[in-house]
Amino acid sequence: MVLANIATLIRSKNAGPFILTLDILFADIASYQRVRDSGALNQAAFAALYRCPVEMVRFFECENALAFKFSIPRPLPQGDIGDGDMHGGQQFIPLMSLEIP
């Protein structure tokens, strides 16, 4: 099953002009735990998906909010020439099809 069919919300946004943050939220503890226990969401998988060095990925598990959060440097600063997503709001798309065993 893909992540988009388990998570309630998958979103991305800027965390300032140089950092992109992605949030994955769940409606219930069972869904959150299923994804957590699968091991599919981790720094290495995220780095591969977003083509960035693993050491640049910050990963947070927030069980009290039934959420996971990833933060990475933006490929280009917000608003720089060539920035195709000024607000970082379209960067969540690759996460949606992540396979969860």
C-alpha positions, 0 to 999 in steps of 0.5 A: 500500500502506498503512503497516500492511502494511509496518511491523512495529510502529506504536505511540504512547505518552506521553513524559511528561505533555505529549508524545506520541511515535509509533514506526514500526519495520520488519523489514528495511532494504528496507521502511524505505528504501521508506517513507523514499524515498516521502516519505510520512512527513514533518513536514507530512504528520504535522501534517495527519494529527494536526491540529497545527501543523507547527512542533510536530512533531519527526521523527526518522529512525533508520536504525540501528534501522529506525525513524521517530519523531514527537513532538508535544505532547499535545492535553491533559495526561495525565490532564486532564479530557477526556483519552480516552487516559491512556497515549497508547497509542491514538494510532497508529491514523491512521498505520496507513492512511497510503498509501505509494506 
